[in-house]
Amino acid sequence: MAKTSVFSQIIAGELPAKRIFEDEQCIVIEDRSPQAPTHLLIIPREPLVSLADAQKEDAPLLGHLLWVASELARRLGLQDGFRLVINNGRGAGQTVFHLHIHLLAQRKMREADLAQGLPE
């Protein structure tokens, strides 16, 4: 049997996390190892492994995740500067194999940040 991801455990309430937002499709938590003053993780309740594993029928969910990111940016007053990052696969730094989007803000982002990827 496959190991349950840490995000599935958080969604199920088995592990604690500071929840910022949740609805029927996703939850948003604070990253435990923030790379910026604002570092949130937008996590679908459906355990997609990665963006590359998404199918056409996942398009509404993927769109919803982006809408949630923009809504949170508005609520937090971050419209003038935030970054969304999806690490896909080990080669891109993905260590939790449950699709999630990093929302980072309130730190000057550099090109080197993109080249190195973000630690999970």
N, CA, C and O atoms as a MOPAC input file, in Angstrom:
PM7 MOZYME 1SCF
protein

 N      0.84700 1    -1.18100 1     0.00000 1
 C      0.00000 1     0.00000 1     0.00000 1
 C      0.89200 1     1.24300 1     0.00000 1
 O      1.89900 1     1.28900 1     0.70700 1
 N      0.52100 1     2.24300 1    -0.78900 1
 C      1.30000 1     3.48200 1    -0.88300 1
 C      1.20900 1     4.27500 1     0.41500 1
 O      0.17900 1     4.28700 1     1.08900 1
 N      2.29700 1     4.92500 1     0.74000 1
 C      2.33700 1     5.75400 1     1.93900 1
 C      1.48100 1     7.00600 1     1.71800 1
 O      1.53300 1     7.61800 1     0.65100 1
 N      0.70800 1     7.37400 1     2.71600 1
 C     -0.10700 1     8.57800 1     2.65400 1
 C      0.79300 1     9.79300 1     2.79700 1
 O      1.65800 1     9.83100 1     3.67300 1
 N      0.59000 1    10.79200 1     1.93200 1
 C      1.44100 1    11.98800 1     1.99300 1
 C      1.13600 1    12.80300 1     3.24600 1
 O      0.06100 1    12.69500 1     3.83500 1
 N      2.09800 1    13.61000 1     3.63100 1
 C      1.91300 1    14.49800 1     4.77400 1
 C      0.72200 1    15.42900 1     4.52500 1
 O      0.00200 1    15.77200 1     5.46300 1
 N      0.50800 1    15.84000 1     3.27400 1
 C     -0.62700 1    16.72600 1     2.99000 1
 C     -1.95600 1    15.99600 1     3.15300 1
 O     -2.92200 1    16.58500 1     3.64000 1
 N     -2.02600 1    14.73000 1     2.75700 1
 C     -3.24600 1    13.95100 1     2.97400 1
 C     -3.51500 1    13.80500 1     4.47500 1
 O     -4.66900 1    13.83000 1     4.90400 1
 N     -2.46200 1    13.65300 1     5.26400 1
 C     -2.60700 1    13.54200 1     6.71400 1
 C     -3.08700 1    14.86100 1     7.31100 1
 O     -3.90100 1    14.85700 1     8.23500 1
 N     -2.59900 1    15.98700 1     6.80000 1
 C     -3.05600 1    17.29900 1     7.27300 1
 C     -4.51600 1    17.50100 1     6.90100 1
 O     -5.31500 1    17.93600 1     7.73100 1
 N     -4.87200 1    17.18700 1     5.65000 1
 C     -6.26100 1    17.33400 1     5.20500 1
 C     -7.19100 1    16.50500 1     6.07600 1
 O     -8.27900 1    16.96200 1     6.42400 1
 N     -6.77800 1    15.28700 1     6.43400 1
 C     -7.58800 1    14.39100 1     7.25700 1
 C     -7.61800 1    14.80500 1     8.72600 1
 O     -8.36300 1    14.21900 1     9.51100 1
 N     -6.82200 1    15.80500 1     9.11400 1
 C     -6.77800 1    16.23300 1    10.50700 1
 C     -5.88200 1    15.37600 1    11.37500 1
 O     -5.91500 1    15.49000 1    12.60100 1
 N     -5.07500 1    14.51200 1    10.75500 1
 C     -4.17700 1    13.63600 1    11.50500 1
 C     -2.89800 1    14.34000 1    11.93800 1
 O     -2.25500 1    13.92800 1    12.90300 1
 N     -2.52800 1    15.39700 1    11.22700 1
 C     -1.35100 1    16.20400 1    11.56300 1
 C     -1.77600 1    17.66200 1    11.67600 1
 O     -2.63000 1    18.11700 1    10.91500 1
 N     -1.19400 1    18.39700 1    12.61000 1
 C     -1.56500 1    19.80700 1    12.75800 1
 C     -0.91800 1    20.67900 1    11.68400 1
 O      0.17600 1    20.39200 1    11.19800 1
 N     -1.61200 1    21.73500 1    11.33400 1
 C     -1.08300 1    22.75700 1    10.42600 1
 C     -1.94300 1    23.99300 1    10.60500 1
 O     -3.13300 1    23.89300 1    10.90400 1
 N     -1.34300 1    25.15200 1    10.42300 1
 C     -2.09500 1    26.39700 1    10.51800 1
 C     -2.84900 1    26.61000 1     9.21200 1
 O     -2.26000 1    26.95400 1     8.18700 1
 N     -4.15300 1    26.40100 1     9.26300 1
 C     -5.01000 1    26.53900 1     8.08400 1
 C     -5.40100 1    28.00000 1     7.91200 1
 O     -5.89500 1    28.64700 1     8.83500 1
 N     -5.16900 1    28.49500 1     6.70900 1
 C     -5.47200 1    29.88200 1     6.37100 1
 C     -6.80800 1    29.97200 1     5.65700 1
 O     -7.53200 1    30.95800 1     5.80100 1
 N     -7.13400 1    28.94600 1     4.88800 1
 C     -8.34800 1    28.92300 1     4.07000 1
 C     -8.65700 1    27.46800 1     3.76700 1
 O     -7.75200 1    26.63900 1     3.67900 1
 N     -9.93700 1    27.16000 1     3.60700 1
 C    -10.31600 1    25.85600 1     3.09400 1
 C    -11.71000 1    25.91500 1     2.50500 1
 O    -12.56400 1    26.68600 1     2.94400 1
 N    -11.91600 1    25.08900 1     1.50900 1
 C    -13.23300 1    24.91500 1     0.92400 1
 C    -13.35200 1    23.45000 1     0.52500 1
 O    -12.52300 1    22.63000 1     0.92100 1
 N    -14.36700 1    23.11700 1    -0.25000 1
 C    -14.59400 1    21.71700 1    -0.59900 1
 C    -13.52100 1    21.14400 1    -1.53000 1
 O    -13.41300 1    19.92500 1    -1.65900 1
 N    -12.73000 1    21.99800 1    -2.17900 1
 C    -11.74200 1    21.51600 1    -3.12900 1
 C    -10.29800 1    21.58700 1    -2.65100 1
 O     -9.44300 1    20.85900 1    -3.15800 1
 N    -10.01600 1    22.44900 1    -1.68700 1
 C     -8.61800 1    22.61200 1    -1.28000 1
 C     -8.50500 1    23.17400 1     0.13200 1
 O     -9.47400 1    23.64200 1     0.72900 1
 N     -7.27700 1    23.10500 1     0.63400 1
 C     -6.92800 1    23.80000 1     1.86800 1
 C     -5.69200 1    24.64700 1     1.58100 1
 O     -4.94300 1    24.38400 1     0.64100 1
 N     -5.49700 1    25.67100 1     2.41400 1
 C     -4.30300 1    26.50400 1     2.33300 1
 C     -3.70700 1    26.55300 1     3.72600 1
 O     -4.38900 1    26.86100 1     4.70300 1
 N     -2.40700 1    26.23800 1     3.79900 1
 C     -1.71500 1    26.24200 1     5.08100 1
 C     -0.45700 1    27.08800 1     4.97100 1
 O      0.01900 1    27.38100 1     3.87400 1
 N      0.07500 1    27.47600 1     6.13200 1
 C      1.38000 1    28.13500 1     6.16500 1
 C      2.45300 1    27.07900 1     5.99800 1
 O      2.34900 1    25.98600 1     6.55700 1
 N      3.48500 1    27.40100 1     5.23000 1
 C      4.61100 1    26.48600 1     5.04700 1
 C      5.39300 1    26.40300 1     6.35700 1
 O      5.63000 1    27.42200 1     7.00600 1
 N      5.78900 1    25.19900 1     6.74300 1
 C      6.54500 1    25.00700 1     7.99200 1
 C      7.98100 1    25.48800 1     7.88400 1
 O      8.63900 1    25.71900 1     8.89800 1
 N      8.46800 1    25.63900 1     6.66100 1
 C      9.82900 1    26.11900 1     6.43300 1
 C      9.76900 1    27.25300 1     5.40900 1
 O     10.17400 1    27.07700 1     4.26000 1
 N      9.26300 1    28.41500 1     5.82600 1
 C      9.00100 1    29.48800 1     4.86100 1
 C     10.26000 1    30.03200 1     4.19800 1
 O     11.30400 1    30.20000 1     4.82700 1
 N     10.11600 1    30.30200 1     2.89300 1
 C     11.19100 1    30.88300 1     2.10200 1
 C     10.96100 1    32.37100 1     1.85100 1
 O     11.74700 1    33.02000 1     1.16000 1
 N      9.87700 1    32.90700 1     2.42000 1
 C      9.53800 1    34.32300 1     2.30900 1
 C      8.63300 1    34.65600 1     3.49300 1
 O      8.06000 1    33.75000 1     4.09800 1
 N      8.49400 1    35.94500 1     3.83600 1
 C      7.61700 1    36.30700 1     4.95400 1
 C      6.18600 1    35.76100 1     4.80000 1
 O      5.56800 1    35.35500 1     5.78400 1
 N      5.67200 1    35.75200 1     3.58100 1
 C      4.41800 1    35.06100 1     3.29700 1
 C      4.75800 1    33.85700 1     2.43300 1
 O      5.26200 1    34.00400 1     1.31900 1
 N      4.48000 1    32.66800 1     2.95000 1
 C      4.72200 1    31.43300 1     2.20200 1
 C      3.60100 1    30.46500 1     2.54300 1
 O      3.61000 1    29.80800 1     3.58400 1
 N      2.63900 1    30.39700 1     1.63500 1
 C      1.47600 1    29.54300 1     1.82200 1
 C      1.52300 1    28.38500 1     0.84000 1
 O      2.12600 1    28.48800 1    -0.22800 1
 N      0.88400 1    27.28400 1     1.20700 1
 C      0.75900 1    26.12600 1     0.33600 1
 C     -0.71700 1    25.91600 1     0.03400 1
 O     -1.53400 1    25.78200 1     0.94500 1
 N     -1.04800 1    25.88800 1    -1.24300 1
 C     -2.41400 1    25.66500 1    -1.70300 1
 C     -2.46700 1    24.21200 1    -2.15500 1
 O     -1.79800 1    23.82500 1    -3.11300 1
 N     -3.26900 1    23.41100 1    -1.45500 1
 C     -3.23200 1    21.95900 1    -1.61300 1
 C     -4.61900 1    21.44300 1    -1.97400 1
 O     -5.57400 1    21.66600 1    -1.22900 1
 N     -4.74300 1    20.75800 1    -3.10700 1
 C     -6.04700 1    20.18400 1    -3.42400 1
 C     -6.36800 1    19.02500 1    -2.48500 1
 O     -5.47600 1    18.27900 1    -2.08200 1
 N     -7.62300 1    18.88100 1    -2.14500 1
 C     -8.02200 1    17.73900 1    -1.32300 1
 C     -7.82400 1    16.42900 1    -2.08900 1
 O     -7.47700 1    15.40600 1    -1.49900 1
 N     -8.04500 1    16.46800 1    -3.40300 1
 C     -7.80000 1    15.30800 1    -4.24800 1
 C     -6.29200 1    15.10500 1    -4.35200 1
 O     -5.57600 1    16.03500 1    -4.72100 1
 N     -5.80200 1    13.92900 1    -4.04100 1
 C     -4.34500 1    13.73300 1    -4.00100 1
 C     -3.70800 1    13.49300 1    -5.36300 1
 O     -3.25400 1    12.38300 1    -5.64200 1
 N     -3.66600 1    14.50800 1    -6.21100 1
 C     -2.89700 1    14.42200 1    -7.44600 1
 C     -1.42300 1    14.37000 1    -7.06500 1
 O     -0.99300 1    15.11100 1    -6.18100 1
 N     -0.65300 1    13.52300 1    -7.70300 1
 C      0.75600 1    13.39000 1    -7.35800 1
 C      1.54300 1    14.61900 1    -7.79600 1
 O      2.34200 1    15.15900 1    -7.03100 1
 N      1.31000 1    15.05700 1    -9.03400 1
 C      2.05900 1    16.19000 1    -9.56000 1
 C      1.25800 1    16.84800 1   -10.67400 1
 O      0.25100 1    16.30300 1   -11.12600 1
 N      1.69900 1    17.99800 1   -11.10700 1
 C      1.02100 1    18.67800 1   -12.21000 1
 C      1.08700 1    17.83400 1   -13.48100 1
 O      0.12900 1    17.80300 1   -14.25300 1
 N      2.20100 1    17.15400 1   -13.70300 1
 C      2.34500 1    16.31700 1   -14.89200 1
 C      1.36300 1    15.14900 1   -14.90700 1
 O      1.08200 1    14.59300 1   -15.96900 1
 N      0.83700 1    14.77100 1   -13.74200 1
 C     -0.13600 1    13.68100 1   -13.66500 1
 C     -1.56900 1    14.15500 1   -13.86700 1
 O     -2.48100 1    13.33400 1   -13.96300 1
 N     -1.77700 1    15.45300 1   -13.93200 1
 C     -3.13000 1    15.98600 1   -14.09300 1
 C     -3.69600 1    15.59600 1   -15.45600 1
 O     -2.97700 1    15.54400 1   -16.45400 1
 N     -4.97800 1    15.32900 1   -15.47400 1
 C     -5.69400 1    14.96400 1   -16.69000 1
 C     -6.62500 1    16.10300 1   -17.08200 1
 O     -6.82400 1    17.04300 1   -16.31200 1
 N     -7.19100 1    16.02000 1   -18.27300 1
 C     -8.10100 1    17.05700 1   -18.75900 1
 C     -9.23500 1    17.30100 1   -17.76200 1
 O     -9.63600 1    18.44600 1   -17.55100 1
 N     -9.74300 1    16.25700 1   -17.16200 1
 C    -10.84600 1    16.41300 1   -16.20300 1
 C    -10.42400 1    17.12400 1   -14.91300 1
 O    -11.27800 1    17.50600 1   -14.11300 1
 N     -9.12100 1    17.30200 1   -14.70500 1
 C     -8.62200 1    18.03700 1   -13.54300 1
 C     -8.55400 1    19.54300 1   -13.78400 1
 O     -8.26300 1    20.30400 1   -12.86100 1
 N     -8.82000 1    19.97900 1   -15.01900 1
 C     -8.70700 1    21.40700 1   -15.35500 1
 C     -9.54400 1    22.30500 1   -14.44700 1
 O     -9.03900 1    23.34200 1   -14.01800 1
 N    -10.80500 1    21.96300 1   -14.12800 1
 C    -11.55300 1    22.84600 1   -13.21900 1
 C    -10.89700 1    22.96700 1   -11.83900 1
 O    -10.89200 1    24.04900 1   -11.25100 1
 N    -10.35400 1    21.88100 1   -11.32600 1
 C     -9.66300 1    21.93000 1   -10.03400 1
 C     -8.41700 1    22.80600 1   -10.12300 1
 O     -8.17200 1    23.63100 1    -9.24300 1
 N     -7.63200 1    22.62900 1   -11.18400 1
 C     -6.41200 1    23.43100 1   -11.34100 1
 C     -6.75500 1    24.91600 1   -11.43300 1
 O     -6.07100 1    25.75200 1   -10.84100 1
 N     -7.80500 1    25.24200 1   -12.17000 1
 C     -8.25000 1    26.63200 1   -12.25400 1
 C     -8.68400 1    27.15600 1   -10.90200 1
 O     -8.39900 1    28.30100 1   -10.55300 1
 N     -9.37400 1    26.31900 1   -10.13500 1
 C     -9.82200 1    26.73400 1    -8.79500 1
 C     -8.62800 1    27.03200 1    -7.89500 1
 O     -8.65100 1    28.00000 1    -7.13500 1
 N     -7.58700 1    26.20800 1    -7.97600 1
 C     -6.39700 1    26.43800 1    -7.14400 1
 C     -5.76800 1    27.79300 1    -7.46800 1
 O     -5.33900 1    28.50800 1    -6.56200 1
 N     -5.71000 1    28.14700 1    -8.74400 1
 C     -5.16700 1    29.45300 1    -9.12900 1
 C     -6.07800 1    30.58200 1    -8.65800 1
 O     -5.60000 1    31.62700 1    -8.21600 1
 N     -7.38800 1    30.37400 1    -8.75300 1
 C     -8.31300 1    31.39900 1    -8.26000 1
 C     -8.11800 1    31.59600 1    -6.75800 1
 O     -8.09500 1    32.73300 1    -6.28600 1
 N     -7.97800 1    30.50700 1    -6.00100 1
 C     -7.75100 1    30.60800 1    -4.54600 1
 C     -6.48000 1    31.41200 1    -4.28300 1
 O     -6.46300 1    32.26300 1    -3.39400 1
 N     -5.42700 1    31.15500 1    -5.03800 1
 C     -4.18100 1    31.91600 1    -4.86500 1
 C     -4.42900 1    33.40400 1    -5.07700 1
 O     -3.97400 1    34.22700 1    -4.28200 1
 N     -5.14500 1    33.75600 1    -6.14000 1
 C     -5.39100 1    35.17900 1    -6.40500 1
 C     -6.30300 1    35.79300 1    -5.35300 1
 O     -6.10900 1    36.94600 1    -4.97000 1
 N     -7.28000 1    35.05400 1    -4.88500 1
 C     -8.18000 1    35.55900 1    -3.84300 1
 C     -7.41400 1    35.80800 1    -2.54300 1
 O     -7.61300 1    36.83500 1    -1.89400 1
 N     -6.55000 1    34.88500 1    -2.16600 1
 C     -5.74800 1    35.08500 1    -0.95300 1
 C     -4.80600 1    36.26600 1    -1.11100 1
 O     -4.61700 1    37.03400 1    -0.16900 1
 N     -4.21200 1    36.42200 1    -2.28800 1
 C     -3.33300 1    37.57300 1    -2.52900 1
 C     -4.11400 1    38.87200 1    -2.35300 1
 O     -3.60900 1    39.82700 1    -1.76300 1
 N     -5.34100 1    38.91000 1    -2.86200 1
 C     -6.18000 1    40.11000 1    -2.66800 1
 C     -6.47300 1    40.33700 1    -1.19300 1
 O     -6.30700 1    41.44700 1    -0.68800 1
 N     -6.90600 1    39.29800 1    -0.50600 1
 C     -7.25700 1    39.41000 1     0.92100 1
 C     -6.06700 1    39.86200 1     1.76200 1
 O     -6.23200 1    40.59600 1     2.73700 1
 N     -4.88000 1    39.42700 1     1.38800 1
 C     -3.67400 1    39.75700 1     2.15500 1
 C     -2.98400 1    41.01900 1     1.65000 1
 O     -1.94000 1    41.40300 1     2.17600 1
 N     -3.55300 1    41.66700 1     0.63800 1
 C     -2.97600 1    42.90000 1     0.10700 1
 C     -1.67100 1    42.68600 1    -0.64700 1
 O     -0.77500 1    43.52800 1    -0.59700 1
 N     -1.56500 1    41.56600 1    -1.34200 1
 C     -0.31900 1    41.20300 1    -2.01000 1
 C     -0.37700 1    41.37100 1    -3.53000 1
 O      0.52300 1    40.90300 1    -4.22800 1
 N     -1.41200 1    42.02600 1    -4.05600 1
 C     -1.62200 1    42.08800 1    -5.50000 1
 C     -0.42600 1    42.64100 1    -6.25500 1
 O     -0.23100 1    42.28700 1    -7.41800 1
 N      0.37500 1    43.48700 1    -5.64700 1
 C      1.49500 1    44.11700 1    -6.34500 1
 C      2.74200 1    43.24900 1    -6.42700 1
 O      3.72300 1    43.63900 1    -7.06100 1
 N      2.72100 1    42.09700 1    -5.80500 1
 C      3.91700 1    41.26900 1    -5.89600 1
 C      3.81000 1    39.95800 1    -5.14800 1
 O      3.94100 1    39.91800 1    -3.92500 1
 N      3.57300 1    38.89300 1    -5.87700 1
 C      3.63000 1    37.55700 1    -5.29700 1
 C      4.05200 1    36.58800 1    -6.39200 1
 O      3.95100 1    36.88600 1    -7.58200 1
 N      4.52200 1    35.43900 1    -5.97100 1
 C      4.96900 1    34.40700 1    -6.91500 1
 C      4.25900 1    33.10900 1    -6.58600 1
 O      4.06800 1    32.76100 1    -5.42000 1
 N      3.86900 1    32.39500 1    -7.64100 1
 C      3.32300 1    31.05200 1    -7.49500 1
 C      4.32300 1    30.06900 1    -8.07500 1
 O      4.84700 1    30.27900 1    -9.16900 1
 N      4.58800 1    28.98800 1    -7.33600 1
 C      5.56100 1    27.99400 1    -7.77300 1
 C      4.94700 1    26.60700 1    -7.60400 1
 O      4.35200 1    26.29000 1    -6.57500 1
 N      5.11100 1    25.78800 1    -8.64900 1
 C      4.74900 1    24.37300 1    -8.57400 1
 C      6.00300 1    23.58700 1    -8.93100 1
 O      6.49900 1    23.67700 1   -10.05400 1
 N      6.51100 1    22.82400 1    -7.98400 1
 C      7.64500 1    21.94500 1    -8.24800 1
 C      7.08300 1    20.62900 1    -8.77500 1
 O      6.23000 1    20.02000 1    -8.13000 1
 N      7.54800 1    20.18700 1    -9.93200 1
 C      7.03500 1    18.96200 1   -10.54200 1
 C      8.16000 1    17.95500 1   -10.70800 1
 O      9.01100 1    18.10300 1   -11.58500 1
 N      8.16100 1    16.94100 1    -9.87200 1
 C      9.15700 1    15.88100 1    -9.95100 1
 C     10.38800 1    16.15900 1    -9.10800 1
 O     10.66700 1    17.29800 1    -8.73200 1
 N     11.11000 1    15.09800 1    -8.82400 1
 C     12.32900 1    15.21600 1    -7.99400 1
 C     13.33400 1    16.19300 1    -8.59200 1
 O     13.98900 1    16.93600 1    -7.86200 1
 N     13.45700 1    16.19500 1    -9.91500 1
 C     14.41900 1    17.06400 1   -10.57600 1
 C     14.11700 1    18.54100 1   -10.37800 1
 O     15.00400 1    19.38000 1   -10.53400 1
 N     12.86600 1    18.86800 1   -10.03500 1
 C     12.47800 1    20.25800 1    -9.78600 1
 C     12.40100 1    20.55400 1    -8.28900 1
 O     12.00800 1    21.65200 1    -7.89600 1
 N     12.77000 1    19.59300 1    -7.46100 1
 C     12.76100 1    19.81900 1    -6.02000 1
 C     11.50200 1    19.35700 1    -5.31200 1
 O     11.33300 1    19.64700 1    -4.12700 1
 N     10.60900 1    18.64500 1    -5.99800 1
 C      9.39600 1    18.16600 1    -5.32600 1
 C      9.77000 1    17.04000 1    -4.37800 1
 O     10.38100 1    16.05100 1    -4.78300 1
 N      9.39900 1    17.19900 1    -3.10800 1
 C      9.66800 1    16.15800 1    -2.11700 1
 C      8.38800 1    15.59600 1    -1.51800 1
 O      8.39300 1    14.49500 1    -0.96600 1
 N      7.29000 1    16.34200 1    -1.62100 1
 C      5.98500 1    15.84300 1    -1.19200 1
 C      5.20300 1    15.57100 1    -2.46300 1
 O      4.90700 1    16.49200 1    -3.22400 1
 N      4.86700 1    14.31100 1    -2.69600 1
 C      4.24100 1    13.94000 1    -3.95700 1
 C      2.72200 1    13.95900 1    -3.84800 1
 O      2.03200 1    12.94600 1    -3.96100 1
 N      2.25700 1    15.16900 1    -3.62300 1
 C      0.84000 1    15.55100 1    -3.60500 1
 C      0.87200 1    16.98100 1    -4.14000 1
 O      1.39300 1    17.88300 1    -3.48300 1
 N      0.31600 1    17.18400 1    -5.32400 1
 C      0.36700 1    18.48900 1    -5.97300 1
 C      0.06000 1    19.61300 1    -4.99100 1
 O     -0.85700 1    19.50000 1    -4.17700 1
 N      0.82400 1    20.68900 1    -5.06800 1
 C      0.56100 1    21.87400 1    -4.25300 1
 C      1.21700 1    23.07700 1    -4.91500 1
 O      2.17700 1    22.95000 1    -5.67400 1
 N      0.67600 1    24.23500 1    -4.60900 1
 C      1.19000 1    25.48900 1    -5.15900 1
 C      1.74700 1    26.30900 1    -4.00900 1
 O      1.08200 1    26.49700 1    -2.99000 1
 N      2.97500 1    26.79800 1    -4.17500 1
 C      3.56900 1    27.71100 1    -3.20100 1
 C      3.15500 1    29.13200 1    -3.58600 1
 O      3.30900 1    29.52900 1    -4.74100 1
 N      2.64000 1    29.88700 1    -2.64200 1
 C      2.39500 1    31.32100 1    -2.82200 1
 C      3.40700 1    32.03500 1    -1.93700 1
 O      3.37300 1    31.91100 1    -0.71300 1
 N      4.31100 1    32.78900 1    -2.57100 1
 C      5.36700 1    33.49400 1    -1.84400 1
 C      5.23900 1    34.98600 1    -2.08000 1
 O      4.94500 1    35.43000 1    -3.19000 1
 N      5.46400 1    35.76300 1    -1.01500 1
 C      5.37700 1    37.22100 1    -1.15000 1
 C      6.14500 1    37.88600 1    -0.02100 1
 O      6.57100 1    37.24700 1     0.94100 1
 N      6.30400 1    39.19300 1    -0.17800 1
 C      6.94000 1    40.06400 1     0.80500 1
 C      8.44000 1    39.81000 1     0.91300 1
 O      9.05200 1    40.04900 1     1.95400 1
 N      9.01800 1    39.32000 1    -0.18100 1
 C     10.46100 1    39.15000 1    -0.28400 1
 C     10.82700 1    39.38200 1    -1.73600 1
 O     10.13200 1    38.91100 1    -2.63600 1
 N     11.90200 1    40.09800 1    -1.97100 1
 C     12.37300 1    40.32700 1    -3.32500 1
 C     12.80400 1    38.98800 1    -3.91300 1
 O     13.70200 1    38.33000 1    -3.38800 1
 N     12.15900 1    38.59400 1    -5.00200 1
 C     12.48400 1    37.32900 1    -5.63800 1
 C     13.54700 1    37.56500 1    -6.70000 1
 O     13.49900 1    38.55100 1    -7.43400 1
 N     14.49800 1    36.65900 1    -6.77400 1
 C     15.60400 1    36.76100 1    -7.73300 1
 C     15.51800 1    35.62000 1    -8.73300 1
 O     14.88300 1    34.59700 1    -8.47600 1
 N     16.16300 1    35.80900 1    -9.87400 1
 C     16.22400 1    34.73900 1   -10.86800 1
 C     16.85600 1    33.48500 1   -10.28100 1
 O     16.46400 1    32.37500 1   -10.64100 1
 N     17.81800 1    33.63600 1    -9.39200 1
 C     18.48600 1    32.48900 1    -8.78800 1
 C     17.49200 1    31.62800 1    -8.02900 1
 O     17.67700 1    30.41500 1    -7.93500 1
 N     16.44000 1    32.22900 1    -7.48400 1
 C     15.41600 1    31.45600 1    -6.78400 1
 C     14.76300 1    30.46900 1    -7.73200 1
 O     14.49200 1    29.32900 1    -7.35500 1
 N     14.50900 1    30.89900 1    -8.96100 1
 C     13.89000 1    30.00600 1    -9.93500 1
 C     14.83000 1    28.88000 1   -10.33300 1
 O     14.41100 1    27.72900 1   -10.45900 1
 N     16.08800 1    29.20800 1   -10.53000 1
 C     17.06400 1    28.22600 1   -10.97800 1
 C     17.26300 1    27.13200 1    -9.92400 1
 O     17.46100 1    25.96500 1   -10.26300 1
 N     17.20900 1    27.51600 1    -8.65200 1
 C     17.45100 1    26.55600 1    -7.57500 1
 C     16.20200 1    25.80900 1    -7.17100 1
 O     16.29900 1    24.74500 1    -6.56000 1
 N     15.03000 1    26.33100 1    -7.49100 1
 C     13.79300 1    25.71800 1    -7.01600 1
 C     13.59800 1    26.03600 1    -5.55200 1
 O     14.46600 1    26.63100 1    -4.91300 1
 N     12.47800 1    25.64700 1    -5.03400 1
 C     12.15500 1    25.88600 1    -3.63900 1
 C     12.18100 1    24.58500 1    -2.86900 1
 O     11.61400 1    23.59400 1    -3.32800 1
 N     12.81400 1    24.55700 1    -1.72600 1
 C     12.74900 1    23.34100 1    -0.91100 1
 C     11.32500 1    23.14900 1    -0.41000 1
 O     10.61000 1    24.12400 1    -0.18200 1
 N     10.91800 1    21.92400 1    -0.24200 1
 C      9.56500 1    21.61400 1     0.24600 1
 C      9.52500 1    21.69300 1     1.75500 1
 O      8.47600 1    21.46600 1     2.35800 1

